[in-house]
Amino acid sequence: MQTVYSSSVLYTVYSIISAIGLVSGINSTKLVIQTASCTYEINHQCTDNIKFILFNGKNNSRPVHLNVSSDVPPSSYDGNLPLKVVIHGFASGRFVYNVVKAYRRQGEYNVLFVDWESLSKKPCYFSAKVNTWQVGKCTSEALNQLLPVSFLHIIGFSLGAHVAGIISNILHQRFGQKADRITGLDPALPLYATPIGNLKLDPSDAEFVDVIHTSVGTFGKVEPCGHQDFYVNDYPTQPGCQNNSYSVICSHVRAAEVFAESILTDIGFWATPCYSIWYYIVGICDDSTSSGKQILMGEYTDKRYRGIFFVRTSDSPPYALGKRKFI
């Protein structure tokens, strides 16, 4: 039976539990904790607080709202097409909706947009962090009706990057197979400063994990989180954001902007190898020190390569500069 609590005691207890990452282990507990402005859902049944909007690659003008409880895919769904799952971060889906629009324009994919704004609204970052487990659980249930697919690629921005890892691990537990690819767009740092890999996005979460970092040490993770980690422009602020009154947010959302552009650009975002994250932070991880080897960042990255890479962009759209020339 569902129990709804407004108790400040439960609020405190479960906030502490979630902060150290233990909520995902309380599989028998089902709670909805409602405070004045924030909602915590812990292993609760999936509700309209999380919406799943499917855009079919062959009929992308007619989005379909998925019913989580259904086991049957929509009649227009083509399981032979790759499936892109796009997940926003804290407070708003608008920062990643350009990714959805770019995939729809490209037209060769099914795109599932996970809208969990009701569980990630301002100023409730703490509860949003707790709710990532619920979002991951419910998204994996929604995917039941769409699997198997030819290729499953999960793209998550900020908190959504960690949700992507949760989804993939739940799918692995249920079906013995992880997502083919996860792309983390500036994975969130606040409340994720932990060495425990299963509490945050890491390379084990999918067959291939690529990560784009644009606000290192503020809203975004510092350390590498994937098989490929791309650090964009000089630390700490993105070009074009220095005079912005919300410079940290401006830098944070740049990850979603450049990834969306990478889907459609003709010239591409070309990256050069970097020795370590510390080289990047002190400012010597620059293409001028590179041997000339370059790989694409973004949608069409070459999955054979591993390591840390540095990317330079322009300060306004279009951000891509194309392949670099070395003297």
TIDRENNU-684378 format. One record per residue (C-alpha): x, y, z; chain. Coordinates in Angstrom, 3 decimals. Layout:
<atoms>
{x:X&y:Y&z:Z&c:A} $
...
</atoms>
This chain:
<atoms>
{x:0.000&y:0.000&z:0.000&c:A} $
{x:1.267&y:3.457&z:-0.878&c:A} $
{x:2.004&y:5.758&z:2.051&c:A} $
{x:2.313&y:9.539&z:1.669&c:A} $
{x:4.342&y:11.343&z:4.316&c:A} $
{x:4.788&y:15.046&z:5.050&c:A} $
{x:6.883&y:14.437&z:8.146&c:A} $
{x:9.966&y:16.588&z:8.613&c:A} $
{x:11.554&y:13.609&z:10.340&c:A} $
{x:11.209&y:11.421&z:7.256&c:A} $
{x:12.340&y:14.326&z:5.107&c:A} $
{x:15.551&y:14.587&z:7.111&c:A} $
{x:16.188&y:10.858&z:7.355&c:A} $
{x:15.694&y:10.139&z:3.682&c:A} $
{x:17.583&y:13.255&z:2.630&c:A} $
{x:20.594&y:11.972&z:4.555&c:A} $
{x:20.165&y:8.480&z:3.123&c:A} $
{x:19.906&y:9.779&z:-0.419&c:A} $
{x:22.891&y:12.079&z:-0.003&c:A} $
{x:25.145&y:9.112&z:0.678&c:A} $
{x:23.578&y:7.190&z:-2.154&c:A} $
{x:21.756&y:4.426&z:-0.293&c:A} $
{x:18.199&y:4.998&z:-1.519&c:A} $
{x:18.742&y:2.710&z:-4.496&c:A} $
{x:19.409&y:-0.137&z:-2.094&c:A} $
{x:16.107&y:0.154&z:-0.214&c:A} $
{x:14.178&y:-1.907&z:-2.730&c:A} $
{x:11.327&y:-2.815&z:-0.362&c:A} $
{x:10.616&y:0.776&z:0.679&c:A} $
{x:7.949&y:2.728&z:-1.198&c:A} $
{x:7.550&y:6.335&z:-0.174&c:A} $
{x:6.287&y:9.658&z:-1.428&c:A} $
{x:7.613&y:12.492&z:0.707&c:A} $
{x:5.998&y:15.861&z:0.033&c:A} $
{x:7.458&y:19.037&z:1.523&c:A} $
{x:6.299&y:22.604&z:0.971&c:A} $
{x:7.718&y:22.737&z:-2.546&c:A} $
{x:9.623&y:19.503&z:-3.191&c:A} $
{x:8.550&y:15.939&z:-3.929&c:A} $
{x:10.615&y:12.859&z:-3.129&c:A} $
{x:9.589&y:9.584&z:-4.792&c:A} $
{x:11.327&y:6.442&z:-3.601&c:A} $
{x:10.479&y:3.202&z:-5.419&c:A} $
{x:6.969&y:4.514&z:-5.925&c:A} $
{x:4.703&y:3.369&z:-8.757&c:A} $
{x:5.339&y:5.327&z:-11.952&c:A} $
{x:3.012&y:8.314&z:-12.333&c:A} $
{x:2.543&y:11.311&z:-14.618&c:A} $
{x:5.364&y:13.022&z:-12.763&c:A} $
{x:7.522&y:11.337&z:-15.396&c:A} $
{x:6.372&y:11.559&z:-19.011&c:A} $
{x:7.729&y:9.602&z:-21.962&c:A} $
{x:7.338&y:11.205&z:-25.378&c:A} $
{x:8.245&y:9.057&z:-28.373&c:A} $
{x:9.110&y:10.483&z:-31.771&c:A} $
{x:9.112&y:7.857&z:-34.503&c:A} $
{x:11.829&y:8.241&z:-37.097&c:A} $
{x:9.394&y:7.713&z:-39.959&c:A} $
{x:6.600&y:9.883&z:-38.592&c:A} $
{x:8.307&y:12.440&z:-36.417&c:A} $
{x:5.528&y:15.027&z:-36.635&c:A} $
{x:3.282&y:12.912&z:-34.394&c:A} $
{x:4.785&y:12.270&z:-30.974&c:A} $
{x:3.289&y:9.456&z:-28.908&c:A} $
{x:2.989&y:9.530&z:-25.115&c:A} $
{x:3.978&y:6.112&z:-23.801&c:A} $
{x:1.981&y:4.350&z:-21.121&c:A} $
{x:4.517&y:2.803&z:-18.756&c:A} $
{x:2.180&y:-0.065&z:-17.848&c:A} $
{x:1.821&y:-1.196&z:-21.467&c:A} $
{x:3.853&y:-4.080&z:-22.878&c:A} $
{x:2.921&y:-3.302&z:-26.485&c:A} $
{x:4.783&y:-0.644&z:-28.506&c:A} $
{x:2.830&y:1.992&z:-30.471&c:A} $
{x:1.709&y:0.787&z:-33.900&c:A} $
{x:3.902&y:3.397&z:-35.610&c:A} $
{x:7.042&y:2.253&z:-33.801&c:A} $
{x:9.820&y:0.716&z:-35.921&c:A} $
{x:12.105&y:-1.404&z:-33.756&c:A} $
{x:14.584&y:-1.754&z:-36.605&c:A} $
{x:15.673&y:1.857&z:-36.125&c:A} $
{x:18.193&y:2.860&z:-33.451&c:A} $
{x:16.590&y:4.274&z:-30.300&c:A} $
{x:17.845&y:7.509&z:-28.752&c:A} $
{x:16.734&y:8.190&z:-25.173&c:A} $
{x:17.207&y:11.850&z:-24.172&c:A} $
{x:17.061&y:12.863&z:-20.491&c:A} $
{x:17.199&y:16.406&z:-19.157&c:A} $
{x:18.785&y:17.567&z:-15.915&c:A} $
{x:17.724&y:19.777&z:-13.032&c:A} $
{x:14.697&y:22.048&z:-13.445&c:A} $
{x:14.111&y:22.117&z:-17.185&c:A} $
{x:14.047&y:20.068&z:-20.350&c:A} $
{x:14.599&y:23.079&z:-22.589&c:A} $
{x:18.383&y:22.768&z:-22.426&c:A} $
{x:18.356&y:19.387&z:-24.170&c:A} $
{x:15.360&y:19.760&z:-26.439&c:A} $
{x:17.660&y:20.903&z:-29.239&c:A} $
{x:19.164&y:17.413&z:-29.091&c:A} $
{x:15.708&y:15.934&z:-29.680&c:A} $
{x:15.047&y:18.365&z:-32.543&c:A} $
{x:18.392&y:17.565&z:-34.176&c:A} $
{x:17.694&y:13.820&z:-34.116&c:A} $
{x:14.202&y:14.394&z:-35.519&c:A} $
{x:15.631&y:16.525&z:-38.292&c:A} $
{x:18.199&y:13.852&z:-39.076&c:A} $
{x:15.305&y:11.400&z:-39.297&c:A} $
{x:16.960&y:7.997&z:-38.969&c:A} $
{x:16.154&y:7.333&z:-35.320&c:A} $
{x:13.371&y:6.773&z:-32.854&c:A} $
{x:13.719&y:9.344&z:-30.063&c:A} $
{x:12.303&y:8.939&z:-26.556&c:A} $
{x:12.290&y:12.157&z:-24.530&c:A} $
{x:12.106&y:11.633&z:-20.760&c:A} $
{x:10.338&y:14.592&z:-19.137&c:A} $
{x:10.741&y:14.600&z:-15.356&c:A} $
{x:10.406&y:18.323&z:-14.658&c:A} $
{x:7.815&y:17.674&z:-11.938&c:A} $
{x:10.453&y:15.780&z:-9.948&c:A} $
{x:13.350&y:18.143&z:-10.666&c:A} $
{x:11.843&y:21.606&z:-10.291&c:A} $
{x:13.545&y:24.588&z:-8.646&c:A} $
{x:14.684&y:25.017&z:-5.910&c:A} $
{x:14.578&y:21.280&z:-5.191&c:A} $
{x:18.002&y:20.065&z:-6.336&c:A} $
{x:18.333&y:17.760&z:-3.351&c:A} $
{x:15.056&y:15.979&z:-4.026&c:A} $
{x:15.871&y:15.898&z:-7.748&c:A} $
{x:19.022&y:13.976&z:-6.909&c:A} $
{x:16.990&y:11.495&z:-4.866&c:A} $
{x:14.447&y:11.163&z:-7.668&c:A} $
{x:17.056&y:10.134&z:-10.240&c:A} $
{x:16.599&y:6.551&z:-9.038&c:A} $
{x:12.832&y:6.728&z:-9.586&c:A} $
{x:13.333&y:8.247&z:-13.046&c:A} $
{x:15.804&y:5.526&z:-13.963&c:A} $
{x:13.487&y:2.790&z:-12.709&c:A} $
{x:10.426&y:4.121&z:-14.535&c:A} $
{x:12.342&y:4.760&z:-17.754&c:A} $
{x:13.590&y:1.181&z:-17.752&c:A} $
{x:9.957&y:0.066&z:-17.372&c:A} $
{x:8.882&y:2.288&z:-20.269&c:A} $
{x:11.634&y:0.758&z:-22.390&c:A} $
{x:10.168&y:-2.722&z:-21.864&c:A} $
{x:7.710&y:-2.087&z:-24.709&c:A} $
{x:10.391&y:-0.742&z:-27.072&c:A} $
{x:13.081&y:-3.392&z:-26.663&c:A} $
{x:14.865&y:-5.067&z:-28.282&c:A} $
{x:16.192&y:-2.427&z:-30.664&c:A} $
{x:19.038&y:-2.421&z:-33.143&c:A} $
{x:20.986&y:0.071&z:-31.003&c:A} $
{x:20.174&y:1.749&z:-27.673&c:A} $
{x:21.853&y:5.101&z:-27.060&c:A} $
{x:21.019&y:7.074&z:-23.893&c:A} $
{x:21.914&y:10.773&z:-23.799&c:A} $
{x:21.725&y:12.513&z:-20.427&c:A} $
{x:22.460&y:16.105&z:-19.460&c:A} $
{x:23.671&y:17.023&z:-15.942&c:A} $
{x:21.633&y:14.899&z:-13.482&c:A} $
{x:20.263&y:13.104&z:-16.534&c:A} $
{x:23.727&y:11.687&z:-17.216&c:A} $
{x:23.606&y:9.807&z:-13.914&c:A} $
{x:20.026&y:8.713&z:-14.675&c:A} $
{x:21.371&y:7.192&z:-17.896&c:A} $
{x:23.713&y:4.993&z:-15.881&c:A} $
{x:20.876&y:3.892&z:-13.594&c:A} $
{x:18.700&y:2.930&z:-16.579&c:A} $
{x:21.449&y:0.898&z:-18.198&c:A} $
{x:22.262&y:-0.973&z:-15.004&c:A} $
{x:18.604&y:-1.836&z:-14.363&c:A} $
{x:18.293&y:-3.116&z:-17.938&c:A} $
{x:21.403&y:-5.204&z:-17.366&c:A} $
{x:19.881&y:-6.718&z:-14.221&c:A} $
{x:16.625&y:-7.529&z:-16.025&c:A} $
{x:17.798&y:-8.586&z:-19.470&c:A} $
{x:21.527&y:-9.211&z:-19.119&c:A} $
{x:22.398&y:-6.447&z:-21.559&c:A} $
{x:23.427&y:-2.844&z:-20.982&c:A} $
{x:22.838&y:0.118&z:-23.243&c:A} $
{x:25.042&y:0.099&z:-26.314&c:A} $
{x:26.102&y:3.681&z:-25.635&c:A} $
{x:25.684&y:6.409&z:-23.040&c:A} $
{x:26.595&y:10.019&z:-23.767&c:A} $
{x:27.003&y:12.137&z:-20.643&c:A} $
{x:26.575&y:15.868&z:-21.237&c:A} $
{x:28.447&y:17.606&z:-18.404&c:A} $
{x:27.447&y:15.084&z:-15.698&c:A} $
{x:26.357&y:16.862&z:-12.519&c:A} $
{x:28.925&y:17.368&z:-9.757&c:A} $
{x:26.837&y:18.540&z:-6.728&c:A} $
{x:26.071&y:15.530&z:-4.465&c:A} $
{x:28.112&y:13.255&z:-6.758&c:A} $
{x:31.555&y:13.848&z:-5.261&c:A} $
{x:31.980&y:10.185&z:-4.355&c:A} $
{x:34.523&y:7.505&z:-5.288&c:A} $
{x:31.770&y:4.868&z:-5.423&c:A} $
{x:31.258&y:4.075&z:-9.102&c:A} $
{x:27.739&y:2.658&z:-8.916&c:A} $
{x:26.408&y:5.961&z:-7.548&c:A} $
{x:27.425&y:8.016&z:-10.589&c:A} $
{x:28.050&y:7.669&z:-14.307&c:A} $
{x:31.158&y:5.643&z:-15.079&c:A} $
{x:32.585&y:3.542&z:-17.953&c:A} $
{x:30.999&y:0.313&z:-16.679&c:A} $
{x:27.479&y:1.656&z:-17.236&c:A} $
{x:27.339&y:0.868&z:-20.979&c:A} $
{x:29.273&y:-0.881&z:-23.699&c:A} $
{x:30.600&y:2.574&z:-24.623&c:A} $
{x:30.449&y:5.795&z:-22.606&c:A} $
{x:31.474&y:9.184&z:-23.997&c:A} $
{x:31.344&y:12.365&z:-21.939&c:A} $
{x:31.457&y:16.072&z:-22.794&c:A} $
{x:32.702&y:18.373&z:-19.993&c:A} $
{x:31.972&y:22.115&z:-20.115&c:A} $
{x:31.715&y:23.381&z:-16.504&c:A} $
{x:34.443&y:21.456&z:-14.704&c:A} $
{x:34.403&y:21.830&z:-10.927&c:A} $
{x:31.243&y:23.957&z:-10.695&c:A} $
{x:28.095&y:22.257&z:-11.983&c:A} $
{x:29.993&y:19.562&z:-13.886&c:A} $
{x:32.172&y:16.637&z:-12.825&c:A} $
{x:35.933&y:17.110&z:-12.795&c:A} $
{x:37.239&y:13.598&z:-13.274&c:A} $
{x:36.866&y:11.423&z:-16.386&c:A} $
{x:33.604&y:9.446&z:-16.353&c:A} $
{x:33.731&y:7.483&z:-19.612&c:A} $
{x:35.787&y:5.629&z:-22.180&c:A} $
{x:36.176&y:8.974&z:-23.928&c:A} $
{x:36.120&y:12.275&z:-22.034&c:A} $
{x:36.105&y:15.514&z:-24.006&c:A} $
{x:37.061&y:18.715&z:-22.188&c:A} $
{x:35.763&y:21.700&z:-24.129&c:A} $
{x:37.732&y:24.970&z:-24.300&c:A} $
{x:39.848&y:26.452&z:-21.521&c:A} $
{x:39.099&y:25.952&z:-17.828&c:A} $
{x:36.928&y:27.177&z:-16.132&c:A} $
{x:34.475&y:29.263&z:-18.241&c:A} $
{x:33.246&y:28.667&z:-21.781&c:A} $
{x:33.955&y:31.394&z:-24.379&c:A} $
{x:30.971&y:33.688&z:-24.743&c:A} $
{x:29.932&y:33.057&z:-21.129&c:A} $
{x:32.429&y:35.314&z:-19.330&c:A} $
{x:30.163&y:38.365&z:-19.339&c:A} $
{x:26.987&y:36.398&z:-18.753&c:A} $
{x:25.443&y:36.999&z:-15.316&c:A} $
{x:24.752&y:33.250&z:-15.238&c:A} $
{x:28.186&y:32.248&z:-16.521&c:A} $
{x:28.234&y:28.887&z:-14.718&c:A} $
{x:24.858&y:27.865&z:-16.157&c:A} $
{x:25.939&y:29.190&z:-19.555&c:A} $
{x:29.022&y:26.952&z:-19.425&c:A} $
{x:27.052&y:23.974&z:-18.120&c:A} $
{x:24.445&y:23.979&z:-20.894&c:A} $
{x:27.127&y:24.392&z:-23.569&c:A} $
{x:27.593&y:20.606&z:-23.440&c:A} $
{x:24.033&y:20.070&z:-24.689&c:A} $
{x:24.428&y:22.801&z:-27.298&c:A} $
{x:27.581&y:21.397&z:-28.866&c:A} $
{x:26.264&y:17.833&z:-28.826&c:A} $
{x:23.062&y:18.891&z:-30.591&c:A} $
{x:25.159&y:20.700&z:-33.189&c:A} $
{x:27.383&y:17.630&z:-33.648&c:A} $
{x:24.396&y:15.661&z:-34.985&c:A} $
{x:23.943&y:17.951&z:-37.996&c:A} $
{x:27.227&y:19.811&z:-38.553&c:A} $
{x:29.164&y:19.209&z:-41.760&c:A} $
{x:32.570&y:20.183&z:-40.358&c:A} $
{x:32.526&y:18.551&z:-36.926&c:A} $
{x:34.117&y:19.085&z:-33.532&c:A} $
{x:37.651&y:17.721&z:-33.766&c:A} $
{x:39.486&y:16.837&z:-30.570&c:A} $
{x:43.135&y:16.230&z:-29.750&c:A} $
{x:44.511&y:13.891&z:-27.050&c:A} $
{x:45.316&y:15.302&z:-23.615&c:A} $
{x:47.688&y:13.635&z:-21.170&c:A} $
{x:45.534&y:14.107&z:-18.061&c:A} $
{x:42.780&y:16.165&z:-16.471&c:A} $
{x:45.445&y:18.117&z:-14.580&c:A} $
{x:47.005&y:19.225&z:-17.846&c:A} $
{x:43.597&y:20.607&z:-18.764&c:A} $
{x:43.082&y:22.444&z:-15.474&c:A} $
{x:46.492&y:24.158&z:-15.559&c:A} $
{x:45.978&y:25.150&z:-19.184&c:A} $
{x:48.502&y:23.044&z:-21.066&c:A} $
{x:45.999&y:20.589&z:-22.524&c:A} $
{x:45.865&y:22.504&z:-25.784&c:A} $
{x:45.771&y:21.467&z:-29.407&c:A} $
{x:48.996&y:23.434&z:-29.920&c:A} $
{x:50.811&y:20.764&z:-27.892&c:A} $
{x:49.222&y:17.877&z:-29.785&c:A} $
{x:50.971&y:15.547&z:-32.171&c:A} $
{x:48.272&y:16.246&z:-34.756&c:A} $
{x:46.063&y:13.214&z:-34.112&c:A} $
{x:42.386&y:14.217&z:-34.039&c:A} $
{x:39.070&y:12.452&z:-33.419&c:A} $
{x:35.483&y:13.650&z:-33.698&c:A} $
{x:33.568&y:14.618&z:-30.572&c:A} $
{x:29.823&y:14.111&z:-30.362&c:A} $
{x:27.325&y:11.941&z:-32.195&c:A} $
{x:29.801&y:10.485&z:-34.682&c:A} $
{x:32.795&y:9.911&z:-32.428&c:A} $
{x:35.029&y:6.952&z:-33.255&c:A} $
{x:34.395&y:4.422&z:-30.500&c:A} $
{x:37.715&y:2.688&z:-31.055&c:A} $
{x:39.586&y:5.444&z:-29.217&c:A} $
{x:39.964&y:5.771&z:-25.472&c:A} $
{x:41.199&y:8.543&z:-23.203&c:A} $
{x:40.987&y:12.261&z:-22.493&c:A} $
{x:40.630&y:14.768&z:-25.327&c:A} $
{x:40.607&y:18.542&z:-25.707&c:A} $
{x:38.241&y:20.457&z:-27.998&c:A} $
{x:38.246&y:24.093&z:-29.008&c:A} $
{x:35.077&y:25.805&z:-30.261&c:A} $
{x:33.879&y:29.254&z:-31.248&c:A} $
{x:32.170&y:31.472&z:-28.685&c:A} $
{x:28.745&y:31.426&z:-30.380&c:A} $
{x:26.742&y:29.149&z:-32.707&c:A} $
{x:27.771&y:27.496&z:-34.880&c:A} $
{x:30.361&y:26.255&z:-32.395&c:A} $
{x:32.163&y:23.724&z:-34.585&c:A} $
{x:35.503&y:24.850&z:-36.044&c:A} $
{x:36.222&y:21.808&z:-38.183&c:A} $
{x:39.474&y:19.909&z:-38.359&c:A} $
{x:42.505&y:21.737&z:-37.017&c:A} $
{x:45.614&y:22.446&z:-39.044&c:A} $
{x:48.964&y:21.966&z:-37.360&c:A} $
{x:52.160&y:23.649&z:-38.478&c:A} $
</atoms>
